[in-house]
Amino acid sequence: MTLNQILQTLIDGASLGSLYALVALAIGLVFGIMRLINFVQSDYITIGGYALIVPGAATAPALLLGAWPLPFMIGGVFLVVIATAVMTERFAFRPLRDTNPATLLISSFSLSYLLQHLIMVVYSSKPKAVGIGAQLVEPFVLYGLRIPKIQIITMTAAIVLLIVVAVFLRHTSFGIQMRAAAEDFRMARLLGVRANSVIVFAFAISGALGAIVSLLLVVQVGILDYQMGMLPVIYAFFATVIGGMGSLPGAALGGFVVGFVSQVLQALLPEILRPFRDAFVFGIVIMILLWRPQGLLIPASRTERV
């Protein structure tokens, strides 16, 4: 590989890793407080995309939110996804809060399956083209490197949001309550932390992150599918495990690791093996876990850390 090809691969890996890091952050935030692996996060992403079009529409001209001015469109997607996240917490997970983690996991899978089929009922299962932000996909050339504008936006958004979430959790009263709840939920409740408020806010943040990922994906791909959020969440789940379940910095780091590994394999694998790239990625994930089963950022002496 030439130097330009190496740099291009690193930039593409950073962009993809940024996307996975945002999803992993949302998963890790909810898991830290509820010990729930929320696979419904994939449907938050999907619902954010479908909020842009009119039910039954097949192509871009039949836009709903997507036909609004940009600030209103973004705000509308955020409202729809955050409302969905909060409602799933209230009606699906809160009644099961005191059950064991396996029950919550089954509930998560079941709810995701239900939401996917509701999307199919309302919008049909056929993929739909959405031409939003097409100018952001156009690359600009810098010293021979082709960098689409959306990649810069994705990386910038990831860095800014990671900093914002870190500052919020460390330097605000509500953020400290969330960290306390993540460390020991029962003790935090005994000390006066309002459990419902903390959990609802965690789901609202996960919904906001889902909305951001949804908009970034729609611009990059231009196609809506009722399972469009599934693959990013699967990769983000592996990223969360790599970084250390319950560790938010670990989840972000794992997202970047998975993104870089995926892009490097895409560049280095022979063409005949590229269709099996995901298998190689998951194989590397297994090797990392064999080396660090507790995750990259969790000490070996402590496997139950947030």
JOKA-V798601 format. One record per residue. PSI is psi in degrees with one decimal (999 if undefined). OMEGA is omega in degrees with one decimal (none if undefined). Layout:
((PSI & OMEGA) (PSI & OMEGA))
//
This chain:
((140.7 & 175.5) (167.7 & 179.1) (-41.0 & 178.9) (-40.2 & 178.7) (-38.6 & 178.2) (-46.6 & 179.4) (-39.2 & 179.1) (-41.3 & 178.6) (-41.4 & 179.7) (-40.3 & 178.9) (-45.3 & 178.1) (-39.1 & 178.7) (-39.2 & 178.4) (-39.0 & 178.9) (-48.5 & 179.3) (-40.2 & 177.7) (-34.4 & 177.5) (-41.9 & 179.2) (-47.0 & 179.1) (-35.4 & -179.5) (-39.4 & 178.7) (-42.7 & 178.7) (-42.5 & 179.9) (-36.2 & 177.6) (-42.6 & 178.1) (-43.8 & 179.1) (-44.6 & -178.1) (-33.8 & -179.1) (-46.9 & 179.8) (-40.8 & 180.0) (-38.9 & -178.1) (-35.0 & -176.8) (-44.0 & -173.1) (-6.5 & -172.3) (35.7 & -179.5) (123.3 & 171.6) (101.2 & -170.0) (90.0 & 178.6) (-7.0 & 174.1) (-12.8 & 175.5) (-33.6 & 178.0) (-35.1 & -178.5) (-27.3 & 172.0) (-43.4 & 178.6) (-45.8 & -178.6) (-45.0 & -178.5) (-36.6 & 176.7) (-38.4 & 177.7) (-44.8 & -177.4) (-18.8 & 176.2) (-14.9 & -178.1) (-16.7 & -173.9) (160.0 & 178.5) (136.7 & 176.2) (132.3 & 179.9) (-8.2 & -179.4) (145.6 & -178.8) (-21.8 & -175.4) (175.9 & -174.7) (-34.0 & -176.6) (-26.1 & -178.1) (61.6 & -177.6) (150.5 & 174.8) (-86.6 & 176.8) (-32.6 & -177.4) (-15.3 & 178.9) (-4.8 & -179.8) (164.3 & 170.8) (150.4 & -171.6) (-48.1 & -179.0) (-39.8 & 179.7) (-36.0 & 178.4) (-48.4 & 180.0) (-44.3 & 178.2) (-39.1 & 178.9) (-42.7 & 178.1) (-42.9 & 179.0) (-45.7 & -179.1) (-44.6 & -178.3) (-46.9 & -175.1) (-42.7 & 179.1) (-41.3 & 177.1) (-40.3 & 178.0) (-44.5 & -179.5) (-44.3 & -179.4) (-40.2 & 179.4) (-36.8 & 177.7) (-37.5 & 177.2) (-43.2 & -174.5) (-43.2 & -170.9) (-18.6 & -177.6) (-41.2 & -172.8) (-32.3 & -178.3) (-42.1 & 178.5) (-19.8 & -177.8) (11.7 & -172.0) (-35.8 & -176.2) (5.9 & 177.5) (179.8 & -178.5) (161.8 & -177.4) (-30.7 & -179.8) (-39.0 & 178.6) (-42.3 & 177.3) (-38.8 & 179.3) (-43.7 & 177.9) (-40.0 & 177.8) (-39.4 & 179.1) (-47.5 & 178.0) (-44.8 & -176.6) (-43.5 & -179.9) (-39.8 & 177.4) (-44.5 & 178.8) (-41.4 & 178.9) (-46.7 & -178.3) (-38.5 & 177.1) (-42.3 & -178.4) (-28.6 & 172.9) (-40.1 & 176.1) (-40.9 & 178.3) (-38.3 & 179.7) (-43.2 & -175.4) (-41.1 & -172.1) (-7.6 & -172.9) (166.7 & -175.5) (-3.1 & -178.2) (136.5 & 175.0) (149.0 & -176.6) (136.9 & -179.9) (134.2 & 177.6) (109.1 & -178.3) (76.7 & -179.5) (131.9 & 177.3) (31.6 & -177.9) (-30.4 & -179.5) (-21.4 & 180.0) (-17.8 & 179.3) (-21.4 & -179.9) (130.4 & -177.4) (155.3 & 164.9) (150.0 & -172.5) (128.4 & 179.5) (107.8 & -178.8) (41.5 & 178.1) (-5.1 & 179.1) (133.1 & 177.8) (112.4 & -175.1) (105.4 & 175.6) (144.2 & -178.9) (-33.1 & -178.1) (-28.2 & 176.8) (-40.8 & 177.8) (-41.9 & 178.0) (-43.0 & -179.1) (-47.8 & -179.2) (-40.7 & 179.1) (-44.0 & 179.5) (-42.2 & -178.8) (-46.5 & -178.3) (-46.3 & -178.6) (-45.4 & -177.3) (-37.2 & 176.8) (-41.2 & 178.4) (-44.3 & -178.9) (-46.2 & -179.9) (-41.8 & 179.4) (-45.0 & 179.1) (-42.4 & 179.9) (-45.8 & -176.6) (-28.6 & -174.5) (-25.8 & -168.6) (9.7 & 175.1) (152.2 & -178.5) (-44.7 & -177.8) (-36.2 & 177.7) (-41.0 & 177.8) (-37.6 & 175.9) (-39.5 & 178.4) (-40.6 & 178.0) (-39.3 & 178.1) (-42.0 & 178.4) (-35.8 & 178.9) (-34.2 & -179.1) (-47.1 & 179.8) (95.9 & -170.9) (-43.7 & -178.1) (-44.4 & 178.8) (-38.9 & 178.8) (-40.5 & 177.8) (-40.5 & 179.1) (-28.1 & -179.9) (3.7 & 173.5) (3.4 & 176.6) (129.7 & -178.9) (106.9 & -171.9) (-48.8 & -175.7) (-43.2 & -178.7) (-43.1 & -178.9) (-45.8 & -177.1) (-42.9 & 178.6) (-40.9 & -179.5) (-36.7 & 176.9) (-41.9 & 178.0) (-36.7 & 177.9) (-41.1 & 177.4) (-42.4 & 178.4) (-35.0 & 175.7) (-41.1 & 178.2) (-42.3 & 177.1) (-37.6 & 176.3) (-38.7 & 178.4) (-41.7 & 178.9) (-47.7 & 179.2) (-39.1 & 179.9) (-47.7 & -179.8) (-42.2 & 178.7) (-41.7 & 179.4) (-43.1 & -178.7) (-41.6 & 179.4) (-42.8 & -176.8) (-43.3 & -172.4) (-41.0 & -179.8) (9.4 & -178.9) (135.8 & 174.0) (136.7 & 176.9) (145.7 & -174.7) (-9.7 & 175.7) (22.9 & -174.6) (-26.0 & -179.0) (-6.9 & -172.3) (-49.3 & -176.2) (-45.9 & 176.2) (-36.9 & -179.5) (-37.0 & 176.5) (-47.1 & 177.5) (-41.1 & -179.6) (-33.8 & 176.7) (-45.6 & 175.9) (-37.5 & 178.3) (-41.4 & 179.1) (-41.2 & 178.6) (-41.8 & 179.4) (-45.3 & -178.0) (-29.2 & -177.3) (115.3 & -177.2) (125.1 & 179.9) (-10.6 & 178.3) (112.8 & -179.1) (-43.1 & 173.2) (-36.1 & 178.1) (-39.1 & 178.8) (-44.5 & 179.0) (-44.8 & 178.7) (-43.5 & 178.6) (-37.2 & 178.1) (-44.4 & 178.4) (-38.2 & 179.0) (-48.2 & -179.1) (-41.0 & 178.9) (-45.1 & 178.8) (-46.1 & -179.2) (-42.4 & -178.9) (-44.7 & -178.3) (-36.9 & 178.2) (-42.0 & 177.7) (-38.7 & 178.4) (-34.2 & -178.5) (-32.8 & -171.5) (-27.3 & -177.3) (144.2 & 171.9) (152.0 & -175.4) (-34.4 & -178.1) (-21.7 & -177.7) (-9.5 & -176.1) (-33.8 & 175.9) (-17.7 & -178.7) (21.8 & -177.4) (-42.7 & -177.8) (-37.8 & 178.8) (-39.7 & 177.8) (-39.7 & 178.2) (-48.2 & -178.5) (-32.3 & 175.5) (-41.2 & 177.4) (-37.2 & 175.5) (-44.4 & 179.1) (-41.8 & 179.8) (-39.5 & 177.5) (-41.1 & -178.7) (-30.8 & 174.5) (-33.2 & 178.7) (-43.7 & -179.3) (77.2 & -176.1) (-24.6 & 179.8) (-9.0 & -178.2) (161.9 & -173.4) (-35.7 & -172.7) (11.1 & 178.2) (126.1 & -179.3) (147.8 & -178.2) (-26.7 & -178.1) (-3.5 & -177.0) (105.5 & -175.6) (1.5 & 179.5) (58.7 & -178.6) (149.8 & 174.6) (999 & none))
//
